[in-house]
Amino acid sequence: MATVISMPKMGLSMKTGTVGKWLKNEGDAVKKGEAVVEVMTEKITNKVEAPADGILLKIVAPKGTKLPVGALMGVIGEPGEDISAILAAPPSAAAEGSATPGSQTAAGQKVKISPAARKLAEENGIDYTRITGTGPEGRITKEDVEKTIAEGVSAADDRPTLEVIPYEGMRRAIGDNMAHSWSIAPKVTHHVSVDISNLLALRKTLNNGVKDKDKISITDLLVKAVARALEMKPNINVTLDGDAIKVLQDINIGVAVALDDGLIVPVVRNANKKSLAEVSKEVRDLAKRARKNKLNPDEMGGGTFTITNVGAYGSVDWFTPIINQPESAILGVGRTVDKPVVVDGQIVVRPMMGLSLSFDHRVIDGAPAAEFLAVLLGLIEQPYKIFI
């Protein structure tokens, strides 16, 4: 009896997913539990396992197809088995990209292209939005793309390239989210430097005699400091919901994790209510699983404020991080550099860390943002106050 491969629900908030690379071809034998296809959400890519032994009889949804949860992606069965009834069944919802998927041209016009044509164009680095389609209603067909390739015309760019990297999956999701945030939020960034002498001393004391795998990081301390500052200045822990600015009760801190192919932001929920040890353990666990692509989508949602730390690279003092919508603020952490500063009328050298607070000026004005930074700097410079 044939078994269907459906778009899985990989989190409570997941409604749709995009079919990634098929790891098996039609006609291949598969075993139950064997990975057969990749599925991409806006935040992660997961492999979907075969629900049964058999032959992959049909790939219904090619790479790039966006489907609702539960929609048909493929069929597994016995050789020669009749699956016409399964294929004829009405879909649970319209699939984007499966029939005449739409893409936007630079002018905002809708482009119709078949899945096969889209795949061929992407594989060859062709900007299909600049191809004139010859199919019904101007739809771009596979033949149109083949003609473009045969003519030696790359509509994307005629310059020599070392590599063509598909703009899809996590990379596209990041790009789309950043472009959306940039377009809707009038972002302002405050830059400051903070003396972290006492923070480093506290960290050294806390880590004395502790195993390397359990040691407290600067990021862990910053998560607690930010959570405490948000308790003291709740007008930063807000979101714009239609015509209402909502001051959020929960303080959920997103911690950006850099991956080889992008960036992911797992969330430490209720960070203000957790001990430093609990926060440290959770940050390590989330980061480890993020790098192994093992996070649940729900572990990356619900954030109210994000921290992105590039200090470890040793090259950036300040930068302008883009707000992680629907949040209203994000803290960028730069490198720590020994600098001369004046303390009690004397010039001394102190480790100074660069901080950059970007905020949505629709809901947060410059003065409250500056007040929040002042509170945060006070907590960092006198870190024992974080725990009071």
N, C-alpha and C positions, 0 to 999 in steps of 0.2 A: 504494500500500500504506500502510495506516495506521501511524502512529508514536506511541508513547506518551510522555507527559511524566511522569517518575518523580521521586519525592523524591530529590534528589541527596545524595551524601555530601560534605559541605563541610569535613571534617576527620577525622583518624584516630580521634578520640574520639566523633564524632557518631553517635548511634544513632537519634534521632528528630528530626523537625522539624515546625513548624506552618505550615500554608498561610496566607499573608497575603492581600494584595489581588491579585485577578486583574486584570491590565493589559489583557486582551483579553476580549471576550464570546464566548459560543458563536455560531458563524456568521461570526466575523471572519476575514479572511485574515491569515496570519502568514508571515513569512519566516524562514528558518533564521538563528539568531543573534540574533533579535529578542527582547527581554524580554517574557515573557508572564505571569509570576506571581512574586510575592514569597514567599520562604520565610524563616521566622523560627526561629532556634535560641534557646537561653537567653541568648545573648550578642550575636548580630548578626542583621541582616536582609539577605539577598542576593536579587538578581533571577535567576530561572531563564530561560534562553534557549530558544527553540524549537529542537528538534533537527532540524527539517525544514521545508520550505515546505509550505503547504497551508491548510486551513480548520480552525479550532478547532471540531471536531465536538462535543466533550463535555467539560464541566467535571465531573469525577468527585468531586473533593474540594473543597467550598466553603471559603471563608475561615473560619479558626478550627479546621479539622480537623487533629488531630495524627496524624502518620503515621510509620511506621518508614522507614528509608532503603530506597529501591528500590520503595516502594509507588506505586501508580498515582494520578496527580493529574488527568490529562487526556489527551485523544486528538486528534491532528492527522491529517487525511486529505483525500481528495477529496470534493467535494459528493455527498451521497447514498451514500457508501460504507458498507457493512455493517460495523459494529464490535461487533456483538452478542457475538461470540466473545471479544473483548477484555474487554468489560464483564462477561461471565459467568465469566471466569477467577477462581479463588479468590485472595483477597488474600494477600500475603506474611505479613501479621500484622494483627491487629485494629487498626482505626483509631479513635482516641479522638475523639469529636465527630462521627463520620460517620453513626451510626445513632441510638443513644440515649445521647448524651454525658452524663456525669455532672458535676454541679457540687455544691458543698457549701453548704448553708444555714448560717446562723449557729449553728444547733443541731447541725451536723455531719451532717445528713440528706442523702441522695443525691437530686438533682433530675434528672429525665429530661426532655430537651428536644430537639426536632428541630433540625437545622442551620438550616433556614429560619426557625424561630421564634427561635432564638438570635440570628441575624443581625439580624432585624427589631427585636428587643428592644434590642440594643446600639446600633443606629442611632437609636433613639428614646429612649435613656437610661432604659430600663425595667429595673428589678431583677427579672429573671425568677424568682429564687429565692423570690419572694413571691407568684408567680402560681399559682393552683390549676389544674393541668392536667386536661383532660377526655379525653385520649387513653388508649390502653391502658396499664394499670398507672400511671395518673396522669401520663402523659407530657404535657408542655406542647406544644401544637401552634401552628402559625402563626395559626390562628383564635383561639386563646386570647389571644395577644399583640395581635392586631388588635382584639379586644373590649376589652382593657385600654386601648388607645390611643383607641378610639372613646368610651369612658366618660370620657376625660380624666383618667385616674388614672396618675400616675407613681409606681410603687412605690418608686423610688429616692429621690425627694424631691419635695415639692410646691413648694419655694421657687423663685423665678425664677432662671434661670441665664443667663449670657452665652454659654456654650459647653459642649457635651458632648464630652469627650475620651475616646475608647475606652480602656479599661484593658486593653491587650493588648500583644503583641509584647515589645519591650525593656522597656517600663514595667512590664508584668506580671512578666516574668522577674526584674527587679530587686526588685520588691516581694516576690515569692515567696521569692527567695534571702535577702533581708534578714529577712523574717519567720521563715524557717527558722533562720537563724543566731541571731536573738534568742531563739527558743524553746528551742534546745538548749544554747546556751553561756552559762554564768553569766559575764557580761562585767564586767571591772573596768578602769577607766581611770586611769592616772597622768598628771598634768599637770606640766610643767616649763617654765622659760624658759631659753634658752641665748644666750650672747653670740656673735654671728656676725661680729665685727669681723675676725678673722683669715680666716674663710671668704670674706668679701667681698673682702678684700685679695688672697687667693690667686686668686679668680675674676678679679679685675681684671688681675692679672699674666698669667694664662693666656690671657686674651682680648686682650691687647695686640697690635694689628696683625692680629688675626684677623677674617675676614669675618663679618658679622652672622649669616649662615646656619650658620656653623660654631662659634659661640661657646658656651662652656660655661655651663650654667644652674645655679642653686642646686639644682634637683631632681636634676640629673646628679651633683653632688657629694654630695647626700644619699643617692642610690642606692649610691654607692661607700662612703660612711660606714656605712650600714646593713649592707651586705654584709660589710664588715670587722668590724663589731660582732658580727654573727651568727657569723663565724668564731671570734671570741674567746669568744662565749657561745652555743654550739650548742644549749643547752637551751631556747632561744626558737624555734629553727628546727625545730619539731616539729608533729606532727599526731596526732590520736586516731583510731586504726583499730580499731574494735571494743573488745576488751579490752587493746589494746596502745598504748602511747605510742611513736611512732616518731620518732627523731631523724634528720632528713633529711640526706643527704649533699650534695645539690645546694642551692645558694642561688639561688633564682629570685625576683627582685623584681618584683612587680606595681606598675605606675604608673597610678593612676586618671586617666582622661581624661574630662572633662565634654563631653557632646554636647547638642544642642538638645533631644533627646527622652529623655535618660537619661545613664547613666554606663557606661563600658566600661573594663576593666582589662587592657591588654596586658602581657605578661610579658617581662622581660629575663632570659634564662636564664644561669645561671652568672655572675652579675654580679661575683662575687668574683674570677673568673679573667680578666676583661676589663679592658683599660686604660680610663682615664677617657675618652679620645677615642672608643673603641669604644662605651662605654656611652652617651655623648652622642649619637653618630650613630644608635644603635639607638633611643634614646628619641624622638628627633625623627622618625625614620622611622615608628615604631609609632604615635605620636600623630597624625601627618599622615594615615596610612592609616586610622586609627580614625575620624577626622572625615569621611573620604570613604566610610566603610563598606566598606573594602577589605581588612579583616583576615581571615585564615584563623582558624577556630575554635581550631586548635591553638596559635595565638599568644596565646591568652587562657587557656590551661589550664596546669596544672602549677606554679602559683605557690606559694611557701612563706612569703611575707611580702609585705604590700602597703603602699605609701605613697600617701596621698591628701593633696594640697596645695591648700588654699583660701586661701593667703596672698596671692595676686594680687588677691583681691577687696577686701583692705584693711579688712575689717570684723570678722574673727573672730580672737580670741587663742587660745582653746582650744575643743575640742569633743570629742564622744564617738563616734568612728567605729565602725561596726559591722564585726565581723570577717568577712572574706571566706572562708567555709568552702570547703574543709576546713582552711584555715590556722588558726593559733592566735594570731596577733597582727597588728596593723595600726598604723601610725604616721600620725597626723594632724598636718599642718603648718599652723600658723596664720600670721598676719601678723607682719611685723617692725616694731617700733616703737622709736624712741629713748626710752630710759628712764634715770633716774638709778640708778646702782649703786655699791656701795662696792668699790674696788680698792686694795689696799695701804693701807687706812685713809683713802683719799680718795674723795670723791663725784665720780664722772665720769658722763658720758652715753655709753651704748653702745647699739648696735642689738641689741635682744633679740627673739628668735624664740620663739613659743609652740609647744610640742610636746605631743602627747597620744598616749600608748601604750595602746591597748585590748588586753586579752589574755584568753584563755579560762582561767578559774580552775580548770577541771577538770584542766588539764595544766600550767599555769604558775602558781606562787604569787607573792605580792606581792614577796617579797624578790628572787627571780631577775629579775623584771621591773624592779625598781628598780636592780639591778646592771647589767642590760643598758642601761638609760637612762643610768646613770653612765658606762659605757664609751662610749656614743654621744656624750654631751655632751663627753667628753674629746677624742674624735676631731674633733668639730665646732669646738671651741675651739682645738685644735692640729691643724689639718687635714693638716699634713705627715705625721702619724702614720698617716693613711689608707693611705699608699702604702709604708709600711715592712713 
